[in-house]
Amino acid sequence: MQSVHIKEVILHHTTVSLIAPFTTSFGTMVDKDVCLVEVIDESGVSGWGETVTSNEPYYNEETTATAVYMLKEFLIPRLLKQEISHPNVVHDSLAFVRRNNIAKASIETAIWDVFAKKNNTSIAELLGGTQTEIPVGKSIGIQDTPALLVEKVRTFVDEGFKKIKVKIKPSADLEYLNAVRKEFPDIPLMADANSAYTLEDIDHLKKLDALNLLMIEQPLSHDDIVDHRILQQELTTPVCLDESVHSLDDARKAIELGSCKIINIKIGRVGGLYESKRIHDLCLEKGIPVWCGGMLETGIGRAHNIQLTTLKNFTIPGDTAPSAHYWKEDIVTPEIVMDHGIIHVPKGDGIGYEVDREKLSKVLISSERITEVDTTHPIPSA
């Protein structure tokens, strides 16, 4: 395969507004700053990634501003002007920086895209993905009342979504989920707690077992795998880990401890497609099903999720809902759409979609072209 030699990187700073506010236990999001990372090969081929960060450090320690700083000061200088034989090597090249996985993933995924395009193939094919149809789930933020939640669920069930995920917190959980389950006794239903509970809530959380949920996602602390083991021993409902898993090693430890029965793989959270694939492969070996969570991505991030989800152990519908459910106008063409709860994997090279620069211009704040290595900070040798 042809190597990639990175000629330049362009950081496109954008602000995108959600169609409707999205509320979790962290708070409510109305709009977000997104940095789109365009990597350009010496042959002129472009690849795209994005920072799937929020404006605030609520999901993890990163924000869009800190991700951009890490890209400019440390990550891009390590990769600029380098010849990359395969995107797999990027993970180790950036290992000298601790954590900052979303920043790492934004450029690593862009390199996967440009490498695939240069070699006339898709990212899915490079990863070894074989699925051509991706079942889609819908994530619903915390609603003001159980009745409003039921009506939201009804809308999305009627649209054909294959799984419903409901955000919960201690003041909005059992009553809300009971209302949904009473109205929809058979739909695949899960709860996402975003670390809103502690072990003191075990007796309360055990009441979820009567609801026949697919899982409860990340009920305890964002950095915990020990207490989740205790909770999983007490619940028949499968515990799914999200924020606790940042690497293959985290996944291995969680599985060995018995801290979960399901793992949510988010490309940004684990630092890119390479680490996502490694976690997928481990879970496949250990009999742990996986699914791909969402980070309110633009079409670029959604396209990368689709490519990843072609791997065989993604057996649970993910959160890659169509663009129109979040954005008034997405920046990729064709628009990401759903057919009766299914996204058909595109047949094009790279991410399978093209960035529409006219649409990009409508949300663009500024673009920053980086063509020279910044020597402000010494970069350890690879």
C-alpha positions as CSV (number, residue, x, y, z in Angstrom):
1,M,0.0,0.0,0.0
2,Q,1.1,3.6,-0.6
3,S,2.4,5.5,2.4
4,V,1.1,8.9,3.4
5,H,3.5,11.8,3.7
6,I,1.8,14.7,5.6
7,K,2.3,17.9,3.8
8,E,0.1,20.1,5.9
9,V,-2.7,20.1,8.5
10,I,-5.6,22.6,8.5
11,L,-7.6,23.2,11.6
12,H,-11.1,24.4,10.8
13,H,-12.7,26.1,13.8
14,T,-16.5,25.9,13.7
15,T,-19.5,26.5,15.9
16,V,-22.5,24.2,15.3
17,S,-26.0,24.5,16.9
18,L,-28.2,21.6,17.8
19,I,-31.7,21.5,16.5
20,A,-32.9,21.1,20.1
21,P,-31.1,21.3,23.5
22,F,-29.7,17.9,24.7
23,T,-29.7,17.3,28.4
24,T,-27.7,14.7,30.4
25,S,-26.7,14.4,34.0
26,F,-23.8,16.7,33.1
27,G,-26.0,19.6,31.9
28,T,-27.7,20.9,28.8
29,M,-25.9,21.5,25.4
30,V,-27.3,23.9,22.9
31,D,-24.3,24.4,20.7
32,K,-20.7,23.3,20.6
33,D,-17.4,24.4,19.2
34,V,-15.9,21.7,16.9
35,C,-12.4,21.7,15.4
36,L,-12.4,19.8,12.1
37,V,-8.9,18.4,11.3
38,E,-8.0,18.2,7.6
39,V,-4.8,16.3,6.9
40,I,-3.3,16.8,3.4
41,D,-0.9,14.4,1.8
42,E,1.8,15.5,-0.5
43,S,-0.2,14.2,-3.4
44,G,-3.1,16.6,-2.5
45,V,-5.4,14.0,-1.0
46,S,-7.3,15.3,2.1
47,G,-8.5,13.2,5.1
48,W,-10.8,14.5,7.8
49,G,-11.3,14.0,11.5
50,E,-12.9,16.1,14.2
51,T,-12.6,16.9,17.9
52,V,-15.6,15.3,19.5
53,T,-15.2,17.4,22.6
54,S,-17.7,19.6,24.4
55,N,-17.1,23.2,25.3
56,E,-16.7,22.2,28.9
57,P,-14.7,19.4,30.6
58,Y,-17.7,17.5,31.8
59,Y,-17.4,14.2,29.8
60,N,-13.7,14.0,30.4
61,E,-10.8,16.4,31.0
62,E,-10.7,17.7,27.4
63,T,-12.5,20.7,25.8
64,T,-12.3,21.8,22.2
65,A,-9.9,24.6,23.2
66,T,-7.5,22.1,25.0
67,A,-7.7,19.7,22.1
68,V,-6.7,22.4,19.7
69,Y,-3.8,23.4,21.9
70,M,-2.5,19.8,22.1
71,L,-2.8,19.4,18.4
72,K,-0.9,22.5,17.6
73,E,1.8,22.3,20.3
74,F,2.5,18.5,20.4
75,L,0.6,16.2,18.1
76,I,0.8,17.8,14.7
77,P,4.5,18.6,15.1
78,R,5.2,14.9,15.8
79,L,3.4,13.9,12.5
80,L,3.9,16.7,10.1
81,K,6.3,16.0,7.2
82,Q,6.5,12.3,8.4
83,E,6.0,9.4,6.1
84,I,3.3,7.1,7.6
85,S,3.4,3.5,6.3
86,H,0.0,2.7,7.9
87,P,-2.4,4.5,10.2
88,N,-1.8,1.8,12.9
89,V,1.6,3.4,13.6
90,V,0.1,6.8,14.6
91,H,-1.1,5.4,18.0
92,D,2.4,4.6,19.2
93,S,3.8,7.8,17.6
94,L,1.5,9.9,19.9
95,A,2.0,7.8,23.0
96,F,4.5,10.3,24.4
97,V,1.5,12.5,25.3
98,R,-0.5,11.2,28.3
99,R,-4.3,10.9,27.7
100,N,-5.7,13.7,25.6
101,N,-7.3,10.9,23.6
102,I,-9.9,13.0,21.8
103,A,-7.2,15.3,20.5
104,K,-5.2,12.3,19.4
105,A,-8.2,10.7,17.7
106,S,-9.0,13.8,15.7
107,I,-5.8,13.6,13.8
108,E,-5.4,9.8,13.8
109,T,-8.9,9.4,12.2
110,A,-8.0,12.0,9.6
111,I,-4.9,10.0,8.7
112,W,-7.0,6.8,8.4
113,D,-9.2,8.7,6.0
114,V,-6.4,10.1,3.8
115,F,-4.6,6.7,3.8
116,A,-7.7,4.9,2.7
117,K,-8.5,7.4,0.0
118,K,-4.9,7.3,-1.3
119,N,-5.2,3.5,-1.5
120,N,-8.6,3.5,-3.2
121,T,-10.4,1.7,-0.3
122,S,-12.6,2.4,2.6
123,I,-11.6,2.6,6.3
124,A,-14.0,-0.3,6.9
125,E,-12.0,-2.5,4.5
126,L,-8.7,-1.5,6.1
127,L,-10.1,-2.4,9.5
128,G,-11.5,-5.7,8.3
129,G,-15.1,-4.8,8.7
130,T,-17.7,-6.9,6.8
131,Q,-21.1,-5.6,7.9
132,T,-22.9,-3.5,5.2
133,E,-25.9,-2.5,7.2
134,I,-25.7,-0.7,10.5
135,P,-28.7,-0.8,12.9
136,V,-29.2,2.5,14.6
137,G,-30.3,3.4,18.1
138,K,-31.5,6.8,19.4
139,S,-30.2,8.6,22.4
140,I,-32.8,10.7,24.3
141,G,-31.8,13.4,26.7
142,I,-33.4,13.9,30.1
143,Q,-37.0,15.2,29.7
144,D,-39.0,17.4,32.0
145,T,-41.6,14.8,32.7
146,P,-42.2,11.0,32.1
147,A,-45.0,11.8,29.8
148,L,-42.8,13.9,27.5
149,L,-40.2,11.1,27.5
150,V,-42.9,8.6,26.4
151,E,-43.9,10.8,23.5
152,K,-40.3,11.2,22.4
153,V,-39.9,7.5,22.5
154,R,-43.1,7.0,20.5
155,T,-41.8,9.3,17.8
156,F,-38.5,7.4,17.5
157,V,-40.0,4.0,17.7
158,D,-42.3,5.0,14.9
159,E,-39.3,6.1,12.8
160,G,-37.8,2.6,13.1
161,F,-34.9,3.1,15.5
162,K,-33.7,-0.3,16.7
163,K,-32.8,0.7,20.3
164,I,-33.8,3.5,22.6
165,K,-31.3,4.9,25.1
166,V,-32.7,7.1,27.9
167,K,-30.5,9.4,29.9
168,I,-31.2,9.2,33.6
169,K,-30.1,10.8,36.9
170,P,-31.3,10.2,40.5
171,S,-34.2,12.6,40.2
172,A,-35.3,11.3,36.8
173,D,-34.9,7.5,36.5
174,L,-37.3,4.8,37.7
175,E,-40.5,6.8,37.2
176,Y,-39.3,7.8,33.7
177,L,-38.2,4.3,32.7
178,N,-41.3,2.7,34.1
179,A,-43.5,5.0,32.1
180,V,-41.6,4.0,28.9
181,R,-41.6,0.3,29.6
182,K,-45.4,0.4,30.5
183,E,-46.1,1.9,27.1
184,F,-43.5,-0.1,25.1
185,P,-43.1,-3.5,26.9
186,D,-41.0,-5.1,24.1
187,I,-38.6,-2.4,22.7
188,P,-34.9,-2.7,23.2
189,L,-34.4,-0.1,26.0
190,M,-31.4,1.0,27.9
191,A,-30.5,3.6,30.5
192,D,-27.4,5.9,30.5
193,A,-26.4,7.3,33.8
194,N,-23.2,9.2,32.9
195,S,-21.7,8.5,36.4
196,A,-24.6,9.9,38.3
197,Y,-24.8,7.2,41.0
198,T,-22.7,5.7,43.8
199,L,-22.6,2.3,45.5
200,E,-25.0,3.8,48.1
201,D,-27.6,3.6,45.4
202,I,-27.4,-0.2,44.9
203,D,-30.8,-0.9,46.4
204,H,-32.3,1.8,44.2
205,L,-30.5,0.6,41.0
206,K,-31.6,-3.0,41.7
207,K,-35.2,-1.9,40.9
208,L,-34.1,-1.5,37.3
209,D,-33.9,-5.3,37.0
210,A,-37.7,-5.5,36.7
211,L,-37.6,-3.4,33.5
212,N,-35.7,-5.9,31.3
213,L,-33.2,-3.3,30.1
214,L,-30.5,-4.1,27.6
215,M,-28.0,-2.4,30.0
216,I,-27.3,0.4,32.3
217,E,-24.4,2.5,31.0
218,Q,-21.7,3.9,33.3
219,P,-23.8,4.2,36.5
220,L,-20.9,4.9,38.8
221,S,-17.8,7.1,38.7
222,H,-16.2,8.0,35.4
223,D,-12.8,6.5,36.3
224,D,-14.0,3.4,38.2
225,I,-13.9,-0.3,37.4
226,V,-13.7,-1.6,41.0
227,D,-17.1,-0.4,42.3
228,H,-18.7,-1.3,39.0
229,R,-17.7,-4.9,39.7
230,I,-19.5,-4.8,43.0
231,L,-22.6,-3.3,41.4
232,Q,-22.6,-5.8,38.5
233,Q,-22.6,-8.7,41.1
234,E,-25.8,-7.2,42.6
235,L,-27.6,-6.6,39.3
236,T,-29.0,-8.9,36.7
237,T,-29.2,-5.9,34.3
238,P,-25.9,-5.8,32.4
239,V,-23.6,-3.0,33.3
240,C,-22.0,-1.2,30.3
241,L,-18.8,0.8,30.7
242,D,-18.2,4.0,28.8
243,E,-16.1,6.7,30.5
244,S,-14.1,4.1,32.4
245,V,-12.5,2.6,29.3
246,H,-9.8,4.7,27.7
247,S,-7.6,1.9,26.3
248,L,-7.2,-1.8,25.6
249,D,-5.6,-2.2,29.0
250,D,-8.6,-0.6,30.7
251,A,-11.0,-3.0,28.8
252,R,-8.9,-6.0,29.7
253,K,-8.9,-5.1,33.4
254,A,-12.6,-4.4,33.5
255,I,-13.4,-7.7,31.8
256,E,-11.0,-9.7,34.1
257,L,-12.6,-8.1,37.2
258,G,-16.1,-8.7,36.0
259,S,-17.0,-5.0,36.1
260,C,-19.2,-5.1,33.1
261,K,-21.0,-7.3,30.5
262,I,-20.9,-4.8,27.7
263,I,-18.5,-2.1,26.5
264,N,-19.3,1.1,24.6
265,I,-16.5,2.0,22.2
266,K,-16.2,5.6,21.4
267,I,-13.4,6.5,18.9
268,G,-12.6,9.8,20.6
269,R,-12.6,8.4,24.1
270,V,-10.0,5.7,23.4
271,G,-7.7,7.7,21.1
272,G,-8.6,6.6,17.6
273,L,-9.6,3.8,15.3
274,Y,-6.6,1.6,16.0
275,E,-7.3,1.4,19.7
276,S,-11.0,1.0,19.0
277,K,-10.3,-2.0,16.8
278,R,-8.0,-3.6,19.4
279,I,-10.7,-3.2,22.1
280,H,-13.3,-4.7,19.7
281,D,-11.0,-7.7,19.1
282,L,-10.4,-8.3,22.8
283,C,-14.2,-8.1,23.5
284,L,-14.9,-10.5,20.6
285,E,-12.4,-13.0,22.1
286,K,-13.9,-12.7,25.6
287,G,-17.6,-12.8,24.5
288,I,-18.3,-9.2,25.5
289,P,-20.6,-7.5,23.0
290,V,-19.8,-3.9,22.0
291,W,-21.6,-1.0,20.5
292,C,-20.5,2.5,19.2
293,G,-21.7,5.4,21.3
294,G,-22.2,9.0,20.0
295,M,-20.6,12.3,21.0
296,L,-23.0,14.6,19.1
297,E,-20.6,14.5,16.1
298,T,-20.9,16.2,12.8
299,G,-21.1,14.1,9.7
300,I,-17.4,13.6,9.8
301,G,-17.4,11.9,13.2
302,R,-20.5,10.0,12.3
303,A,-18.9,8.7,9.2
304,H,-16.0,7.3,11.1
305,N,-18.4,5.6,13.5
306,I,-20.1,3.9,10.6
307,Q,-16.8,2.6,9.2
308,L,-15.9,1.2,12.7
309,T,-19.2,-0.4,13.3
310,T,-18.8,-2.7,10.3
311,L,-16.7,-4.9,12.5
312,K,-18.5,-8.1,13.5
313,N,-18.7,-7.7,17.3
314,F,-20.8,-4.5,17.0
315,T,-23.9,-6.5,17.7
316,I,-25.9,-3.8,19.6
317,P,-27.3,-0.8,17.7
318,G,-25.1,2.3,18.2
319,D,-25.9,6.0,18.6
320,T,-25.1,7.0,15.0
321,A,-28.5,8.6,14.3
322,P,-29.0,10.5,11.0
323,S,-27.6,14.0,10.8
324,A,-31.1,15.6,10.6
325,H,-31.8,14.5,14.1
326,Y,-29.1,16.9,15.5
327,W,-28.1,19.5,12.9
328,K,-30.1,21.8,10.7
329,E,-27.6,21.2,8.0
330,D,-24.7,18.8,8.2
331,I,-21.4,19.4,6.5
332,V,-21.0,16.1,4.6
333,T,-22.6,14.9,1.4
334,P,-24.5,12.9,0.8
335,E,-26.3,13.5,4.1
336,I,-26.2,10.6,6.5
337,V,-29.7,9.1,6.5
338,M,-31.5,6.1,7.9
339,D,-33.8,3.5,6.2
340,H,-36.2,1.9,8.7
341,G,-33.6,1.9,11.4
342,I,-30.7,1.0,9.2
343,I,-27.7,3.0,7.8
344,H,-26.3,1.5,4.7
345,V,-22.5,1.6,4.7
346,P,-21.4,3.9,1.9
347,K,-19.2,2.3,-0.9
348,G,-16.9,5.3,-1.3
349,D,-13.2,5.5,-0.3
350,G,-12.1,6.7,3.1
351,I,-15.0,7.7,5.3
352,G,-17.4,7.2,2.4
353,Y,-18.7,10.8,2.5
354,E,-17.4,14.1,1.2
355,V,-17.0,17.3,3.1
356,D,-19.2,20.0,1.5
357,R,-17.1,23.1,1.7
358,E,-20.0,25.4,1.0
359,K,-21.9,24.0,3.9
360,L,-18.7,24.1,6.0
361,S,-18.3,27.8,5.3
362,K,-21.7,28.5,7.0
363,V,-20.4,27.3,10.4
364,L,-16.8,28.2,9.9
365,I,-15.2,30.7,12.4
366,S,-11.7,30.5,11.1
367,S,-9.1,28.1,9.5
368,E,-5.5,27.7,10.6
369,R,-3.0,26.1,8.2
370,I,0.0,24.4,9.7
371,T,2.8,23.6,7.3
372,E,5.9,23.9,9.5
373,V,7.0,22.0,12.6
374,D,6.7,24.2,15.7
375,T,9.9,23.7,17.8
376,T,8.6,25.6,20.8
377,H,8.3,22.3,22.7
378,P,10.9,19.6,22.2
379,I,9.3,16.5,20.8
380,P,10.7,13.2,22.0
381,S,12.0,11.0,19.2
382,A,9.6,8.3,17.9
